[in-house]
Amino acid sequence: MPTLFVANHTNWWDGFLAFLITREVRLTGHLLMEAAQLARYPAFRLVGALPLRRESPRAAYRDLLAARACLRPGAGVWIFPQGARRPEAERPARCGRGAAELALAARAPVRLCPVAFRYAFLGEQLPEAFALVARPWIVAPGAYPHRRALAPAIERELVAAVEALDALIRTESLGSFRVLVPGRLSVNKRMDRFRHAVGLLRGPFEARNG
């Protein structure tokens, strides 16, 4: 069954996180990206970026229909319903209807999966990137009469995913997260690793502060 990922968009790195998640769940990944930005940064084509022209509703609709061909079993297509990068403090509300249009245009069951992205300093020298993949649901043909009926449901689930991730980060409840790409250790942790290696510190080495 094809998967349609819908995510909030606050950072330039969101596309790379989408690529990492798609690879982690062993799907072929594609990502809808504003055509002007894709032309400026064509390297994103290497991670499956597809152009989405926003100069007119007709052009955007044609690009959505073209992306429909990528919604096939074993594949995941990413779309950012906010339409553009927005400040992190802004709730992902007033989303566009492109995700709903794409899900219904598939004319086959589609797994719709909300994803929340955040970037935060949590006691480390460098920021960390977090992604929460929320519970998906199946959009079956005929379940929604038109995109205006499906779009609010997508928005509600995306807002809920972002709020859930914010709560986990706020309380630093990180036990359920898996590391997809390890970052560089903080300066003090590099010093600690050396001390462990020469026997100046005992016990297990902890990569995180706190």
C-alpha positions as CSV (number, residue, x, y, z in Angstrom):
1,M,0.0,0.0,0.0
2,P,1.4,3.5,-0.8
3,T,2.1,5.9,2.0
4,L,1.5,9.6,2.0
5,F,3.5,11.4,4.7
6,V,2.3,14.9,5.8
7,A,4.7,16.9,7.9
8,N,5.1,20.4,9.3
9,H,7.8,22.5,7.7
10,T,10.0,24.8,9.8
11,N,13.5,24.1,8.7
12,W,15.7,23.7,5.6
13,W,16.7,20.2,6.9
14,D,13.1,18.8,6.8
15,G,13.7,17.2,3.4
16,F,16.8,15.3,4.7
17,L,14.9,14.0,7.7
18,A,12.1,12.8,5.4
19,F,14.7,11.0,3.4
20,L,16.2,9.3,6.5
21,I,12.7,8.2,7.8
22,T,11.7,6.8,4.4
23,R,14.9,4.8,4.2
24,E,14.5,3.6,7.8
25,V,11.1,2.2,7.0
26,R,12.4,0.7,3.8
27,L,10.2,2.6,1.4
28,T,11.2,4.3,-1.9
29,G,10.9,8.0,-1.1
30,H,9.6,11.1,-3.0
31,L,9.1,14.6,-1.7
32,L,7.1,17.5,-3.2
33,M,9.2,20.6,-3.2
34,E,8.5,24.1,-4.5
35,A,9.7,24.0,-8.1
36,A,11.6,27.3,-7.9
37,Q,13.6,26.0,-4.8
38,L,14.2,22.7,-6.5
39,A,15.6,24.4,-9.5
40,R,17.9,26.4,-7.2
41,Y,19.0,23.3,-5.2
42,P,18.8,20.4,-7.7
43,A,20.7,18.1,-5.3
44,F,17.4,17.5,-3.7
45,R,16.4,15.4,-6.7
46,L,18.9,12.8,-5.4
47,V,16.6,12.2,-2.4
48,G,13.5,11.9,-4.6
49,A,12.3,15.5,-4.7
50,L,9.4,16.3,-7.1
51,P,8.6,19.8,-8.4
52,L,5.5,21.6,-7.2
53,R,4.8,24.8,-9.1
54,R,2.9,27.3,-7.0
55,E,2.5,30.2,-9.5
56,S,-1.0,29.1,-10.3
57,P,-3.6,26.6,-8.9
58,R,-3.7,24.9,-12.3
59,A,0.0,24.3,-12.4
60,A,0.0,23.0,-8.8
61,Y,-2.8,20.7,-9.6
62,R,-1.0,19.2,-12.6
63,D,2.1,18.6,-10.5
64,L,0.0,16.9,-7.8
65,L,-1.5,14.6,-10.5
66,A,2.0,13.9,-11.8
67,A,3.1,12.9,-8.2
68,R,0.2,10.5,-8.0
69,A,2.2,8.1,-10.2
70,C,4.7,7.8,-7.3
71,L,1.9,6.7,-4.9
72,R,2.4,3.0,-5.3
73,P,3.0,0.0,-3.0
74,G,6.4,0.2,-1.4
75,A,6.7,3.9,-1.9
76,G,6.2,6.9,0.3
77,V,5.5,10.5,-0.9
78,W,6.1,13.5,1.4
79,I,4.1,16.7,1.3
80,F,4.2,19.8,3.5
81,P,0.6,21.0,3.8
82,Q,1.7,24.4,5.2
83,G,3.0,25.2,1.7
84,A,6.2,26.9,2.8
85,R,8.6,27.1,5.7
86,R,6.9,28.6,8.7
87,P,8.1,29.8,12.2
88,E,8.4,26.9,14.6
89,A,6.0,28.6,17.1
90,E,3.3,28.8,14.5
91,R,0.8,25.9,14.7
92,P,0.5,24.0,11.4
93,A,-3.0,25.3,10.9
94,R,-4.7,26.7,7.8
95,C,-3.0,24.0,5.7
96,G,-3.5,23.7,2.0
97,R,-5.6,20.9,0.5
98,G,-2.9,19.5,-1.7
99,A,-2.3,16.5,0.6
100,A,-6.1,15.7,0.6
101,E,-6.2,16.1,-3.2
102,L,-3.2,13.7,-3.7
103,A,-4.7,11.1,-1.4
104,L,-8.0,11.1,-3.1
105,A,-6.5,11.3,-6.6
106,A,-4.8,7.9,-6.0
107,R,-8.2,6.2,-6.3
108,A,-6.9,3.3,-4.2
109,P,-6.3,2.8,-0.5
110,V,-3.5,5.1,0.8
111,R,-1.8,5.0,4.2
112,L,-1.8,8.6,5.5
113,C,0.9,9.3,8.1
114,P,1.3,12.6,10.0
115,V,4.9,13.4,10.9
116,A,6.2,16.2,13.3
117,F,9.7,17.7,13.0
118,R,11.5,19.7,15.6
119,Y,15.0,21.0,16.2
120,A,16.1,21.7,19.7
121,F,19.0,22.3,22.1
122,L,18.7,19.8,24.9
123,G,21.8,20.2,27.1
124,E,24.1,19.5,24.2
125,Q,26.6,21.7,22.4
126,L,24.8,21.3,19.1
127,P,21.0,21.1,18.3
128,E,19.3,17.8,17.8
129,A,16.7,17.0,15.2
130,F,13.6,15.1,16.3
131,A,10.9,13.4,14.3
132,L,7.7,11.8,15.6
133,V,5.9,9.5,13.2
134,A,2.3,9.5,14.4
135,R,-0.3,6.7,14.0
136,P,-1.3,6.4,10.3
137,W,-4.8,5.7,9.0
138,I,-6.1,4.3,5.8
139,V,-7.9,6.6,3.4
140,A,-10.0,4.2,1.3
141,P,-11.7,5.2,-2.0
142,G,-15.1,6.7,-1.3
143,A,-14.4,7.4,2.4
144,Y,-14.3,11.1,1.8
145,P,-16.5,12.7,-0.9
146,H,-14.0,15.5,-1.7
147,R,-10.8,17.1,-0.5
148,R,-12.7,19.7,1.6
149,A,-13.8,16.8,3.8
150,L,-10.4,15.2,4.2
151,A,-8.2,18.3,4.6
152,P,-9.5,19.2,8.1
153,A,-8.8,15.7,9.3
154,I,-5.2,15.8,8.0
155,E,-4.7,19.2,9.7
156,R,-6.0,17.9,13.0
157,E,-3.8,14.9,13.0
158,L,-0.7,16.9,12.0
159,V,-1.4,19.5,14.8
160,A,-1.8,16.6,17.3
161,A,1.5,15.1,16.2
162,V,3.4,18.4,16.5
163,E,1.9,19.0,20.0
164,A,2.8,15.4,21.1
165,L,6.4,15.9,20.0
166,D,6.6,19.3,21.7
167,A,5.4,17.7,24.9
168,L,8.1,15.0,24.7
169,I,10.8,17.6,24.0
170,R,9.6,19.9,26.7
171,T,9.9,17.2,29.3
172,E,13.0,15.6,27.7
173,S,11.2,12.3,27.5
174,L,13.5,10.8,24.9
175,G,13.4,7.1,25.7
176,S,11.1,6.2,22.8
177,F,13.3,7.8,20.1
178,R,15.8,5.9,17.9
179,V,19.0,7.5,16.6
180,L,19.0,7.5,12.8
181,V,22.2,9.5,12.4
182,P,24.5,10.1,15.3
183,G,25.8,13.6,15.6
184,R,29.1,14.9,16.8
185,L,29.7,14.6,20.6
186,S,29.7,17.7,22.7
187,V,33.2,18.9,23.8
188,N,32.8,17.6,27.3
189,K,31.7,14.2,26.1
190,R,34.7,13.9,23.8
191,M,36.9,14.6,26.9
192,D,34.9,12.0,28.9
193,R,35.4,9.4,26.2
194,F,39.2,10.0,26.4
195,R,39.1,9.7,30.2
196,H,37.2,6.4,29.9
197,A,39.8,5.1,27.4
198,V,42.7,5.8,29.7
199,G,40.9,4.6,32.8
200,L,40.3,7.9,34.5
201,L,36.6,7.4,34.5
202,R,34.7,4.3,35.5
203,G,31.3,2.9,34.5
204,P,29.6,3.1,31.1
205,F,30.2,6.0,28.8
206,E,27.1,8.1,28.4
207,A,26.9,10.0,25.0
208,R,24.3,12.5,26.2
209,N,24.5,15.1,28.9
210,G,22.1,14.8,31.8
